[in-house]
Amino acid sequence: MRLYHFTDARLPRTILRQGLKPGSEPMPPKHVVWFDRRGVTPNIPRRLGHNLCRLTVVIPDRDRCLVKYNDWLRRNMQPSALRFADRRRK
C-alpha cells in the first residue's frame, strides 16, 4: 500500500538517516507516525512558519501496526469526544 507522510521540509535528510519517528501531535493517539492515503497536502496551520514536504512510503496492506484513525477513535474515545471531532471536521 502506498501511503504519504507530511513533515517539515527541513527534516527529510534526518528521516532518511534515522527513519520516521513519532512526533508531538496534540491530538490522540500520541506517539504515532501519521500517514495519509490521498497524498494531498493537509490543511495544517503554519504555526511553525515552515513548509511541508510529502514523503511516499510503501507498507504491506496487512501490517498490523497500521490502524485507521476513525476506527481507533471509535474504540478509544468517549462518545462526547467523537461528536466534538465530527463538528470540527465540518
Stockholm file with secondary structure:
# STOCKHOLM 1.0

chainA/1-90         MRLYHFTDARLPRTILRQGLKPGSEPMPPKHVVWFDRRGVTPNIPRRLGHNLCRLTVVIPDRDRCLVKYNDWLRRNMQPSALRFADRRRK
#=GR chainA/1-90 SS CEEEEEEETTCHHHHHHHCCCCCCCSSSSCSCCCCBSSCCCCCCCCTTSCCEEEEEEECCTTCTTCCCHHHHHHHHSCHHHHHHHHHHHC
#=GC SS_cons        CEEEEEEETTCHHHHHHHCCCCCCCSSSSCSCCCCBSSCCCCCCCCTTSCCEEEEEEECCTTCTTCCCHHHHHHHHSCHHHHHHHHHHHC
//
